[in-house]
Amino acid sequence: MARLLSSLLAGLVFGLGLVISGMVNPAKVQNFLDVFGAWDPSLALVMGAALVVAGVGYRLVLTRERPLFEAKFQVPALTTLDAKLLGGAAIFGLGWGLAGFCPGPAITAGAFGRPDVYIFLIAMLAGIGGWRWLRR
């Protein structure tokens, strides 16, 4: 139960941060990527602040022997770039630029009942399911 509650709290804090920073508005992301038009650099500030918070958080948390509610830390083990990683990053970036959403902001925006977001969420889930089906 504590694990579930801590996950819920982390998700709520993350979603609140996305709402406060405006990342649930796809126009904000698309304007950041439109460097020759209505460029909005505020997303760079959000990403910079997130890097600082994550960097400090990782330094503090990884001094522990193990997480509070898990047996061990689950951090990425891959240290090299391969075609799958680069291809996935390219597809992610294209989708992010076209729709103005990545998964976290889309799920958060979906909680506000915006019908246009549900199309993105359905497409995202279909992509995830399709990838899992192909990997079998």
RONUTI-690278 format. One line per field, with one value per residue (C-alpha): residue number from 1; residue in three letters; z, y, x. Coordinates in nm, 4 decimals. Example, Ala and Ser with C-alpha at 12.3 -4.5 7.8 and 13.67 -1.06 7.14 Angstrom:
// RONUTI-690278
num <- [1, 2]
residuo <- [ALA, SER]
up <- [0.7800, 0.7140]
north <- [-0.4500, -0.1060]
east <- [1.2300, 1.3670]
// end
This chain:
// RONUTI-690278
num <- [1, 2, 3, 4, 5, 6, 7, 8, 9, 10, 11, 12, 13, 14, 15, 16, 17, 18, 19, 20, 21, 22, 23, 24, 25, 26, 27, 28, 29, 30, 31, 32, 33, 34, 35, 36, 37, 38, 39, 40, 41, 42, 43, 44, 45, 46, 47, 48, 49, 50, 51, 52, 53, 54, 55, 56, 57, 58, 59, 60, 61, 62, 63, 64, 65, 66, 67, 68, 69, 70, 71, 72, 73, 74, 75, 76, 77, 78, 79, 80, 81, 82, 83, 84, 85, 86, 87, 88, 89, 90, 91, 92, 93, 94, 95, 96, 97, 98, 99, 100, 101, 102, 103, 104, 105, 106, 107, 108, 109, 110, 111, 112, 113, 114, 115, 116, 117, 118, 119, 120, 121, 122, 123, 124, 125, 126, 127, 128, 129, 130, 131, 132, 133, 134, 135, 136]
residuo <- [MET, ALA, ARG, LEU, LEU, SER, SER, LEU, LEU, ALA, GLY, LEU, VAL, PHE, GLY, LEU, GLY, LEU, VAL, ILE, SER, GLY, MET, VAL, ASN, PRO, ALA, LYS, VAL, GLN, ASN, PHE, LEU, ASP, VAL, PHE, GLY, ALA, TRP, ASP, PRO, SER, LEU, ALA, LEU, VAL, MET, GLY, ALA, ALA, LEU, VAL, VAL, ALA, GLY, VAL, GLY, TYR, ARG, LEU, VAL, LEU, THR, ARG, GLU, ARG, PRO, LEU, PHE, GLU, ALA, LYS, PHE, GLN, VAL, PRO, ALA, LEU, THR, THR, LEU, ASP, ALA, LYS, LEU, LEU, GLY, GLY, ALA, ALA, ILE, PHE, GLY, LEU, GLY, TRP, GLY, LEU, ALA, GLY, PHE, CYS, PRO, GLY, PRO, ALA, ILE, THR, ALA, GLY, ALA, PHE, GLY, ARG, PRO, ASP, VAL, TYR, ILE, PHE, LEU, ILE, ALA, MET, LEU, ALA, GLY, ILE, GLY, GLY, TRP, ARG, TRP, LEU, ARG, ARG]
up <- [0.0000, 0.0837, -0.2549, -0.4319, -0.2346, -0.2984, -0.6713, -0.6678, -0.4831, -0.7247, -1.0207, -0.8739, -0.8043, -1.1573, -1.3110, -1.1012, -1.2247, -1.5841, -1.5336, -1.3590, -1.6276, -1.9078, -2.0601, -2.0948, -2.3628, -2.6954, -2.8415, -2.5826, -2.7044, -3.0713, -3.0224, -2.8578, -3.1649, -3.4046, -3.3882, -3.7083, -3.6072, -3.2748, -3.0733, -2.6990, -2.5038, -2.1748, -2.2366, -2.2205, -1.8715, -1.7687, -1.9025, -1.7346, -1.4012, -1.4379, -1.5025, -1.1893, -0.9728, -1.1180, -1.0812, -0.7162, -0.6551, -0.8085, -0.6066, -0.2854, -0.3553, -0.4891, -0.1630, -0.0136, -0.0158, -0.1744, -0.2434, 0.0309, -0.1362, -0.3727, -0.3323, -0.5645, -0.7806, -1.1411, -1.3416, -1.7114, -1.7692, -2.1363, -2.1790, -2.5572, -2.8423, -3.0816, -3.3771, -3.1649, -2.9145, -3.1847, -3.3918, -3.0891, -2.9960, -3.3509, -3.3526, -3.0076, -3.1208, -3.4371, -3.2412, -2.9790, -3.2421, -3.4434, -3.1553, -2.8968, -2.6385, -2.4864, -2.2682, -1.9275, -2.0363, -2.2526, -1.9597, -1.7413, -2.0064, -2.0510, -1.6849, -1.7707, -2.0161, -2.3387, -2.6252, -2.8615, -2.6151, -2.6196, -2.9870, -2.8951, -2.5975, -2.8095, -3.0762, -2.8079, -2.6536, -3.0001, -3.0666, -2.7350, -2.7962, -3.1539, -3.0400, -2.7732, -3.0276, -3.2738, -3.0039, -2.9207]
north <- [0.0000, 0.2403, 0.1695, 0.2487, 0.5697, 0.6852, 0.6190, 0.8148, 1.1047, 1.1110, 1.1098, 1.3914, 1.6057, 1.5382, 1.6232, 1.9392, 2.0454, 1.9861, 2.1959, 2.4819, 2.4888, 2.4900, 2.1649, 2.0330, 2.2994, 2.1564, 2.5070, 2.5798, 2.2863, 2.3584, 2.7248, 2.6130, 2.4055, 2.6878, 2.8692, 3.0672, 3.1731, 3.2348, 3.0933, 3.0526, 2.9700, 2.9016, 2.5237, 2.5412, 2.6912, 2.4124, 2.1472, 2.3140, 2.3318, 1.9668, 1.8634, 2.0434, 1.8904, 1.5418, 1.5710, 1.6705, 1.4097, 1.1270, 1.2285, 1.2195, 0.9086, 0.6921, 0.7322, 0.4977, 0.1242, 0.0581, 0.2419, 0.2690, 0.0415, -0.1756, -0.4309, -0.2466, 0.0636, 0.0285, 0.2597, 0.2243, -0.0092, 0.0748, 0.3024, 0.2943, 0.4333, 0.1818, 0.1974, 0.1020, 0.3822, 0.6421, 0.5276, 0.5375, 0.8839, 1.0068, 0.8688, 1.0161, 1.3574, 1.3552, 1.2697, 1.5306, 1.7991, 1.7108, 1.6665, 1.8941, 1.6190, 1.3558, 1.0842, 1.2583, 1.5849, 1.3957, 1.1818, 1.4923, 1.6872, 1.3886, 1.4188, 1.7573, 1.5919, 1.7425, 1.5258, 1.6136, 1.4641, 1.1297, 1.0848, 1.1224, 0.8862, 0.6205, 0.6501, 0.6309, 0.3176, 0.1619, 0.2342, 0.0820, -0.2236, -0.2566, -0.2434, -0.5074, -0.7278, -0.6936, -0.7811, -1.1138]
east <- [0.0000, 0.2830, 0.4399, 0.1135, 0.0620, 0.4185, 0.3700, 0.0442, 0.2069, 0.5030, 0.2647, 0.0570, 0.3652, 0.4950, 0.1568, 0.1298, 0.4728, 0.3633, 0.0504, 0.2365, 0.5068, 0.2480, 0.3718, 0.0154, -0.0373, 0.0870, 0.1257, 0.3967, 0.6052, 0.5409, 0.6378, 0.9629, 1.0437, 0.9474, 1.2826, 1.2135, 0.8614, 0.6905, 0.9794, 0.9093, 1.2287, 1.0479, 1.0581, 1.4386, 1.4081, 1.1700, 1.4092, 1.7087, 1.5287, 1.4223, 1.7835, 1.9015, 1.6269, 1.6843, 2.0621, 2.0393, 1.7698, 1.9737, 2.2816, 2.0810, 1.8736, 2.1564, 2.3479, 2.0863, 2.1468, 1.8063, 1.4794, 1.2192, 0.9643, 1.1719, 1.4495, 1.6882, 1.7183, 1.6076, 1.8325, 1.9177, 2.2122, 2.2695, 2.5725, 2.6046, 2.3995, 2.2501, 2.0107, 1.7084, 1.7754, 1.8417, 1.5413, 1.3138, 1.4408, 1.3782, 1.0213, 0.9603, 1.0911, 0.8799, 0.5668, 0.6495, 0.6995, 0.3913, 0.1470, 0.3107, 0.2796, 0.4999, 0.3443, 0.3527, 0.1906, -0.0608, -0.1763, -0.1951, -0.3886, -0.6201, -0.7162, -0.8709, -1.1117, -0.9780, -1.1123, -0.8250, -0.5786, -0.7588, -0.6696, -0.3024, -0.3380, -0.5105, -0.2394, 0.0314, -0.1201, -0.1569, 0.2108, 0.3164, 0.0998, 0.2262, 0.5881, 0.5284, 0.3512, 0.6427, 0.8997, 0.7305]
// end
